[in-house]
Amino acid sequence: MADVIYKYGPIDPTFDYMTVRGKPVYVGLQDGKIFVWCINLAEIEDKERMVHLVATGEIYVGPYYGTVVMPNGLVWHLVEIY
């Protein structure tokens, strides 16, 4: 099986979580909205994960995947929910 990258979103910081498939490798802005890119490595990382955004200073449990800075200066961090 070949590797593939998927794009998910937009993800809104007010949502509880978003389900993605594969391992998140990048979180960033596109047209002012937050998206998550995940790599599916031919069955190695081919699993569903629940991710969500937390604000700087907010407590979380789970792996951290990246940070995005909004045009208004707010900073969000993508983490996985266990």
C-alpha positions as CSV (number, residue, x, y, z in Angstrom):
1,M,0.0,0.0,0.0
2,A,1.3,3.5,-0.8
3,D,1.6,6.4,1.6
4,V,-0.9,9.3,1.3
5,I,-1.5,12.7,3.0
6,Y,-5.0,13.8,3.8
7,K,-6.3,17.3,4.7
8,Y,-9.0,17.7,7.4
9,G,-10.9,20.7,8.4
10,P,-11.5,23.4,8.9
11,I,-11.3,22.7,12.6
12,D,-12.9,25.3,14.9
13,P,-11.4,25.9,18.3
14,T,-14.9,25.8,19.8
15,F,-15.5,22.2,18.6
16,D,-14.9,19.5,21.2
17,Y,-12.9,17.3,18.8
18,M,-12.4,16.2,15.2
19,T,-11.7,12.7,13.9
20,V,-8.7,12.3,11.6
21,R,-7.1,9.3,10.0
22,G,-3.3,8.8,10.1
23,K,-0.7,10.8,12.0
24,P,-1.1,14.6,12.1
25,V,2.1,16.1,10.6
26,Y,1.0,19.8,10.1
27,V,-1.6,22.2,11.4
28,G,-1.9,25.6,9.7
29,L,-4.0,28.3,8.1
30,Q,-5.6,28.2,4.7
31,D,-7.8,31.1,3.8
32,G,-7.9,32.2,7.4
33,K,-9.2,28.8,8.7
34,I,-7.4,26.0,10.6
35,F,-6.7,22.7,8.8
36,V,-4.8,19.6,9.8
37,W,-2.7,17.5,7.4
38,C,-2.2,13.8,8.3
39,I,0.0,11.2,6.8
40,N,-1.2,7.6,6.3
41,L,2.0,5.4,6.2
42,A,0.7,2.3,4.6
43,E,-0.9,0.6,7.6
44,I,1.8,1.8,10.1
45,E,-0.1,5.0,11.0
46,D,-3.5,4.1,9.4
47,K,-5.7,4.6,12.4
48,E,-8.4,7.1,13.5
49,R,-7.5,9.7,16.1
50,M,-9.5,12.3,17.9
51,V,-7.8,15.7,17.9
52,H,-8.7,19.1,19.2
53,L,-7.3,22.6,19.7
54,V,-6.2,23.9,23.1
55,A,-5.2,27.5,23.9
56,T,-1.8,28.5,25.2
57,G,-1.7,27.8,29.0
58,E,-4.6,25.3,28.8
59,I,-4.0,21.9,30.4
60,Y,-4.2,18.8,28.1
61,V,-3.4,15.1,28.1
62,G,-2.2,13.4,25.0
63,P,0.3,13.9,22.2
64,Y,1.0,17.4,20.8
65,Y,1.2,17.8,17.0
66,G,1.7,21.5,16.3
67,T,0.8,25.1,16.8
68,V,-1.0,27.7,14.7
69,V,-1.1,31.4,15.1
70,M,-4.2,33.2,14.0
71,P,-4.2,36.6,12.2
72,N,-5.8,38.1,15.4
73,G,-2.9,36.9,17.5
74,L,-4.6,33.9,19.2
75,V,-2.4,30.8,19.4
76,W,-3.8,27.2,19.3
77,H,-2.1,23.9,19.8
78,L,-3.3,20.6,18.2
79,V,-3.4,17.7,20.6
80,E,-4.8,14.2,20.5
81,I,-7.6,13.1,22.8
82,Y,-7.1,9.7,24.5
